[in-house]
Amino acid sequence: MSSLEKPSRRALVAWGLASAGLPFVSQALVPMAGGQMKPNEIGARIGQTVPVPPGLQIFYRDEWFGAPWLKPEPALFLHGNSETSEIWYGWVPRMAQHFRLFLPDLPGFGRSTVPSDFEWSLANYAKAVANFLDAMGIESAHIIGAKTGGAIAMHFAATYPQRTRTLVVASGPFGPVDPKFENSPQQIRLGSAASKEEMEYFDKLRDDTRPETKRGIRTVISSIHLENLLPRITARTLIITSDRSALQSVETVLRYQPKIPNSRLLVLTSDAYHVAVANAGECVTNVLSFIQETKLPA
């Protein structure tokens, strides 16, 4: 395993990311508490669909790039609206050297389906995440969410604290989102450095989202109210945002992030809203160091 590069000094961190430069060692590679999976099962279900109550069919990928005899801690990744789990491509190569990654398409997106009576709410998405972990035999995991997936991750962490080892939220909304923002030009979402091909790819993801999912998710994002739930999040939490996003200001994030008791804020130098994609390398460097730091004595 190669050591991590030193993170960007441009990052602004609330209550300090003092250990960001520490190399990430193999302390994450410990037996999973309550885990039911054996080492030789790792990777056996990559690109599979699993039934998840009530009536969901969840497509997911299972990534682990470490030694087959180790039992890595699980990390669950939740993508945003109008996307699939493929958006974590910039995270997988390094994160999968330290954790077993579970990357589902959220219910209704990509190759995951929902029944006709699916309840379109943040609480029900959090419940679906818990049921997915049950289907995987996972008692608890590191929860990482981007955009709408970040809001789901925060709701999950507040509702299921015992199942949340750490929480990472990249550009997640804390309050209601005007559905018209979902049609913002990709350059505003992905930043000025995004290529034409990248923007076309994300436009296609948005266009390919099922009409019923588009209607349902509008209900979800327009009714996000996390303020009263944030104090219930007990897991160590890293909130990531950018300093020049046209869709989410640092000031907005600062109204909510301090309400999470064990949280810190990382502000990246970027004009992208979707930092999990636009600033994937910086995000991964800081997330690995953050999780490593949570294992050190207080």
Secondary structure as GFF3:
##gff-version 3
##sequence-region A 1 298
A	DSSP	beta_strand	12	13	.	.	.	ID=ss1
A	DSSP	three_ten_helix	26	28	.	.	.	ID=ss2
A	DSSP	three_ten_helix	39	41	.	.	.	ID=ss3
A	DSSP	beta_strand	48	52	.	.	.	ID=ss4
A	DSSP	beta_strand	56	63	.	.	.	ID=ss5
A	DSSP	beta_strand	74	78	.	.	.	ID=ss6
A	DSSP	three_ten_helix	85	90	.	.	.	ID=ss7
A	DSSP	alpha_helix	92	95	.	.	.	ID=ss8
A	DSSP	beta_strand	100	104	.	.	.	ID=ss9
A	DSSP	alpha_helix	122	136	.	.	.	ID=ss10
A	DSSP	beta_strand	141	146	.	.	.	ID=ss11
A	DSSP	alpha_helix	148	159	.	.	.	ID=ss12
A	DSSP	three_ten_helix	161	163	.	.	.	ID=ss13
A	DSSP	beta_strand	164	170	.	.	.	ID=ss14
A	DSSP	three_ten_helix	179	183	.	.	.	ID=ss15
A	DSSP	alpha_helix	186	190	.	.	.	ID=ss16
A	DSSP	alpha_helix	196	208	.	.	.	ID=ss17
A	DSSP	alpha_helix	211	221	.	.	.	ID=ss18
A	DSSP	three_ten_helix	230	232	.	.	.	ID=ss19
A	DSSP	beta_strand	236	242	.	.	.	ID=ss20
A	DSSP	alpha_helix	250	256	.	.	.	ID=ss21
A	DSSP	three_ten_helix	257	259	.	.	.	ID=ss22
A	DSSP	beta_strand	263	268	.	.	.	ID=ss23
A	DSSP	alpha_helix	275	278	.	.	.	ID=ss24
A	DSSP	alpha_helix	280	294	.	.	.	ID=ss25
###
